Amino acid sequence: MSFTLSSSAFQANERIPKKYTGDGEDVSPPLQWKNPPAGTKSFALICDDPDAPRPEPWVHWVIYNIPGTETGLPEHIPQQVCISFTCM
């Protein structure tokens, strides 16, 4: 089995719903993952926008130090979660 990342809010290769953009509520989508490599100690997620109208990708957020035992993140990650993990 290979590592997979998914969301219940949208399917792979679909546009992210407006709710999760700056034109909507601008909240993080719910994310789930499974089958991490053996020995995974922590995760890091980068949300970038390769379609942004600029020469380089636009990074919306970065979150790291997510414990390797986690299997997902809820919708609309509150600031308190970013204190437990590390968000930029």
N, C-alpha and C positions, 0 to 999 in steps of 0.2 A: 504494500500500500504506500502511496506517496502522500506527502504533506498537502493538505488542502485548506484553503481559506474561503469562507463563504459568508453571505449575509441573507437573512430572511427578508430583507427590504427590497432586494433586487437580485436578478440572476446574472451570472457571468456574462461579460461582454455587453450588458445593457447599460443605458445611461443611468446615472445615479438619480433617484427621484428628487424633485425640486425641494422637498422638505429638508434634505441634507446638504443644500447649497446656500450660498449667500443670498439667493433670490427667495429662499424659503425661511425655515426656522433656523437654518445653519447649525444643526446638531449632528453629532457623529452617528453613523448607522450602527445597528447591532452587527457584531461580527462573531463568527464561530470558526474554530479550526480543529483539525484532527490529524492524527498520525504524524506527530512531530518526530524528528530523528531521535533515536535512542540517546539518552544522556543530555537532552536539552535542559539547560539551566535557566534560561530566560528568553523572552521574545522581544523584538522591536518592530514597530509598525510605522511606516511612513506613508502619509496620504499626500500624493502629489497630483498635479493636474497637467498632464502632457498636452492637453488641448487648449490651455490658456493662451490668449493672444499676446505672447511675448516670446523672445528667442529661447529662453530657458524654461524648464518646467516650474510651475508654481507649487511650492510645498505648503499645504494647508496646515498640517500638524505632524508632529513626531511624538511617539510615546515609546519609552523603552524601560527596561528593568521589570517587565511583566514576568512574574514567576513562571517557570517552565511547567508548573502544575495547572496553570489556567488553561481553559479550553475556549475562551471567548471574552468579549467585552459587551456590555449592554449598550443600548441606544442612549444617546445624550450623556456621554461620560461626564459626570459632575467634577468640579474642581477637586473635591475630596479624593477622588480616585487618582487624580494626577499627583496628589501628595503621596499616596501609597506607591505609585509608580513614578516615573519621571516624564513629564510632558514638556514640549516646547511649543 
